[in-house]
Structures are given as structure tokens and as C-alpha cells.
Amino acid sequence: MENKKHSDFVPDDIIAGRNPVIEALKSGAQLDTIYIDGSGGSLNLIRSLAREKGIVVKDAQDKKLSQLSGGASHQGVVAVGACGEYVTVEDILAVSAEKNSKPFIIICDEIEDPHNLGAIIRTAETAGADGIIIPKRRSASLNATVFKTSAGAASYVPVARVSNLAACIDFLKENGVWIYGTDASGTDYCDTDLTGSMALVIGSEGFGISRLIQKKCDFMIKLPMMGKITSLNASVAAGIFMYEALRQRRSSSK
């Protein structure tokens, strides 16, 4: 049996090396994020092509690139493929219009753990959410880990990735969507009407909703904490909020 070196094992969603990444960009391959160590020459070309296509570029050190590429030769650049194509916020609003229902949208504010994002997408699909909005920076994205954790739900739930989350919220408000933030300072979620046009904001694992986004929220809601632990995993909390919204919306339609 042939022995394979560590460098032979490259994940399916990873493209390593300058020329392979350039060709992937030129061919229109679905790329989620490109990690680059350095600048000049073909690396600048990669940055330029990625910018034209709206693909996120992150500066990374050699150790990070080697980890992503499984030890394969990366020449200072590694691209991570997307498990799905991003949509626009308008596309998500169109989903509820087509269903003739009030918008039910999930906003993830800097959810950086791909397992949490995948779990949120999975629950959003089962709870009937119209779509999910994530920021381009400081957020997990549609990579292979998210797809696997979502149990395939990422194939069905529209995901929009926006450069300015605050501006996106303003746009939703202009389209009649109320913004519900989730924070311990809020009102008990069971005492809040969640039957209208709504976007539910789930904050990051360690810091919750950012201060700017909190100011944009129309309402703040919370889960009761009866034990010694005062917080829940982001995806678990998101699931509880989503299913309360589903329960209320189903009850109001009867």
C-alpha cells in the first residue's frame, strides 16, 4: 500500500498555490475567502481579482496557510471554497413575498464559530426562516464545516453576506421589518409579540451583540436564566428564540 505524506491530504474545499487560485478566480469558481501572506506580483493580482468578485481576502501568516492546506505547498496563498452561493438581502425579502407571509429573518452578528453558524442555519431551515444575514468581516462563512454542521440545510436557506450590517438593518427597517436583538437586558421572550415582520439578531459567542447593532434594534428580548450559568451557546439560544417565533406565528394564523 502506498504511503501518503501529510502534504498529500488537502481538503476538497481548499485551493493552494498562486496559479491554482488565479485560475479558480478567472473561472468563476465559488470561493468564500482567500488567505494571503505577503504582497507583490501575482499576490497583488489575486487581491485585485478577488476584490472585483467581492471575495473576502484576509492576511494570514505562513502557519495559518500551512494548516489550511494540510501542509501542501501554498506559495503564500490559500483559497477556501464556498459550499453555496450568497444571495442579496432583496432576495431574502422576496422569499416572504413569494410565500405571502411576513418576513422572518435571522441576523448573525459576528458569529465566528462555523459550527455555531451551521447549527443556526439548520434550525433556521426547520423553523421556516426566510434567510440569514451575516457580515463579511469577523464572521464564519459558507465553508465546508458550516455545510456539514448544517446537515445540508445550507443548500436550502438563503444566506446574504453584507459589508455593512448596520446599513443592512436600516434597509430592512425601510422595508417594514422590525429588528429584535437578543440580550440579557431585554424583555422576556415569551412576553414579546414575534408575529410581525421581524429580523432576529443573534450576537457573537463571547461578546453578544455589538453596541452599534444594539442601538439599531427596535426591541431587546431575553431568555430566563434560572440556574448558576447565565448564558447559553449562541446556536442553542438562537434555536429557542426561533421556535418561540414559529410557535407564535402559527398560533396567530389559526
C-alpha positions in Angstrom: 0.0 0.0 0.0 1.4 3.4 -1.0 2.2 5.7 2.0 1.0 9.2 1.6 2.7 12.2 3.1 0.9 14.7 5.2 1.1 17.2 2.4 -1.0 14.9 0.1 -4.1 15.3 2.2 -5.6 18.6 1.1 -9.3 19.2 2.0 -11.7 19.2 -1.0 -12.7 22.8 -0.4 -9.1 24.1 -0.4 -7.1 25.5 -3.3 -3.4 26.2 -2.5 -0.8 28.0 -4.6 -0.8 31.1 -6.7 -1.6 29.8 -10.2 -4.4 27.4 -9.0 -6.0 30.3 -7.1 -5.7 32.7 -10.0 -7.3 30.1 -12.4 -10.1 29.5 -9.9 -10.8 33.2 -9.7 -10.8 33.5 -13.5 -13.0 30.5 -14.0 -15.7 31.9 -11.6 -15.3 29.1 -9.1 -17.3 29.7 -5.9 -14.7 30.9 -3.4 -15.6 32.1 0.1 -12.3 33.5 1.5 -8.7 33.9 0.3 -5.9 33.9 2.8 -2.7 35.7 1.7 0.7 36.0 3.3 2.6 38.9 1.7 2.2 41.2 -1.3 3.6 42.0 -4.7 3.5 40.3 -8.1 0.8 37.6 -8.5 -0.4 38.1 -4.9 -1.4 41.6 -5.8 -3.2 40.2 -8.9 -5.1 37.7 -6.7 -6.1 40.6 -4.4 -7.3 42.6 -7.3 -9.3 39.7 -8.9 -10.9 38.9 -5.5 -11.9 42.5 -5.0 -13.6 42.6 -8.4 -15.6 39.5 -7.5 -16.5 40.6 -4.0 -14.5 37.7 -2.3 -13.1 38.4 1.2 -9.3 38.5 1.4 -7.7 38.0 4.8 -4.0 38.5 5.6 -2.6 35.4 7.3 0.8 34.0 8.4 2.5 31.0 7.0 1.5 28.8 9.9 -2.2 29.5 9.1 -1.8 28.8 5.4 0.1 25.5 6.1 -2.7 24.5 8.5 -5.4 25.2 5.9 -3.5 23.5 3.1 -2.7 20.4 5.1 1.0 21.1 4.7 0.9 21.3 0.9 2.9 23.9 -0.9 0.8 27.1 -0.8 3.2 29.8 -2.2 1.7 32.3 0.2 -2.0 31.9 -0.8 -4.8 29.6 0.1 -8.4 29.9 -1.1 -11.4 28.3 0.7 -14.3 27.3 -1.5 -17.9 28.2 -0.7 -20.4 25.5 -0.1 -23.2 27.7 -1.5 -23.8 30.9 -3.4 -24.6 34.0 -1.4 -27.8 35.9 -2.2 -28.8 39.6 -1.7 -30.9 40.9 1.1 -33.5 41.7 -1.5 -33.6 38.0 -2.5 -34.4 37.1 1.2 -37.2 39.6 1.3 -38.5 38.2 -1.9 -38.8 34.8 -0.2 -41.5 36.0 2.2 -43.2 37.9 -0.6 -43.5 34.7 -2.6 -44.9 32.8 0.4 -47.3 35.7 1.1 -46.0 35.8 4.7 -44.4 38.3 6.9 -40.5 38.3 6.8 -38.8 36.1 9.3 -35.0 36.7 9.0 -32.0 35.8 11.2 -29.1 38.2 11.5 -25.8 36.7 12.9 -23.7 39.5 14.4 -20.1 38.2 14.3 -20.8 34.5 14.8 -17.2 33.3 14.2 -17.5 29.6 15.1 -18.5 27.7 11.9 -20.2 25.0 14.0 -22.5 27.6 15.6 -23.3 29.2 12.2 -24.0 25.8 10.8 -26.3 24.9 13.7 -28.1 28.2 13.3 -28.7 27.6 9.6 -30.0 24.1 10.4 -32.5 25.4 12.9 -33.5 28.3 10.7 -34.4 25.9 7.9 -36.5 23.7 10.2 -38.2 26.8 11.8 -39.2 28.2 8.4 -37.0 31.3 8.4 -36.7 33.1 5.1 -33.0 33.6 5.2 -29.9 34.5 7.2 -27.7 37.6 7.0 -24.0 37.6 8.1 -21.3 40.3 7.9 -18.3 39.9 5.5 -15.8 40.5 8.3 -15.5 38.8 11.7 -17.9 36.0 10.8 -17.9 32.4 9.9 -19.0 31.9 6.3 -20.3 29.2 3.9 -17.4 26.8 4.1 -17.4 23.0 4.3 -17.6 22.9 8.1 -20.7 25.1 8.1 -22.3 23.0 5.4 -21.6 19.7 7.3 -22.8 21.1 10.6 -26.0 22.4 9.0 -26.7 18.8 7.9 -27.3 20.1 4.4 -29.6 23.0 5.4 -27.2 25.4 3.9 -28.4 24.2 0.5 -31.9 25.4 1.2 -31.6 28.6 3.4 -30.6 31.7 1.5 -27.6 33.4 3.1 -26.7 37.1 2.4 -23.2 38.4 3.3 -23.1 42.2 3.7 -20.3 44.6 4.1 -22.2 46.9 6.5 -24.6 45.2 8.9 -25.8 48.5 10.4 -26.7 49.8 6.9 -28.4 46.5 6.1 -30.6 46.8 9.2 -31.6 50.3 8.1 -32.6 48.9 4.8 -34.7 46.2 6.4 -36.4 48.8 8.6 -37.2 50.8 5.4 -38.9 47.7 4.2 -41.1 47.3 7.2 -39.0 44.8 9.2 -38.8 45.2 13.0 -35.4 44.3 14.5 -35.3 42.1 17.6 -32.0 42.0 19.5 -31.2 39.3 22.0 -29.6 40.3 25.3 -29.9 39.7 29.0 -31.1 43.3 29.4 -34.2 42.7 27.3 -37.8 41.7 27.9 -38.7 38.1 28.5 -39.1 36.5 25.1 -42.4 34.9 25.9 -43.9 38.3 26.7 -42.9 39.8 23.3 -45.0 39.7 20.2 -43.0 38.0 17.5 -45.7 37.6 14.9 -44.9 40.6 12.7 -42.3 41.2 10.1 -39.1 40.5 12.1 -35.4 40.1 12.0 -33.8 38.3 14.9 -30.3 39.4 15.8 -28.0 36.7 17.4 -24.8 38.1 18.9 -21.3 36.6 19.0 -20.3 33.7 21.2 -18.2 35.8 23.6 -19.4 39.4 23.4 -23.1 39.3 22.3 -24.5 41.9 20.0 -22.1 44.8 19.3 -23.0 48.2 20.7 -23.8 49.8 17.3 -26.1 47.0 16.3 -27.8 47.1 19.7 -28.7 50.8 19.1 -30.3 49.7 15.8 -32.6 47.2 17.4 -36.3 48.1 17.9 -36.7 45.6 20.7 -34.4 43.6 23.0 -35.6 40.2 24.2 -34.0 37.7 26.6 -34.3 34.1 27.8 -34.9 33.5 31.5 -31.8 32.1 33.3 -32.8 30.0 36.3 -29.5 28.4 37.1 -26.0 29.5 38.1 -24.9 29.7 34.4 -26.0 33.0 32.9 -25.6 32.4 29.2 -26.3 29.8 26.5 -24.4 28.7 23.4 -25.3 31.1 20.6 -26.8 28.4 18.4 -28.8 26.9 21.3 -30.2 30.4 22.3 -31.0 31.1 18.6 -32.9 27.9 18.3 -35.1 28.7 21.3 -35.9 32.2 20.0 -36.7 30.9 16.5 -39.1 28.3 17.7 -40.9 30.7 20.0 -41.3 33.0 17.0 -42.6 30.0 15.0 -45.0 29.0 17.8 -46.5 32.5 18.0 -46.7 32.9 14.2 -48.5 29.5 13.8 -50.9 30.4 16.7 -51.8 33.8 15.2 -52.6 32.2 11.8 -55.2 29.8 13.2 
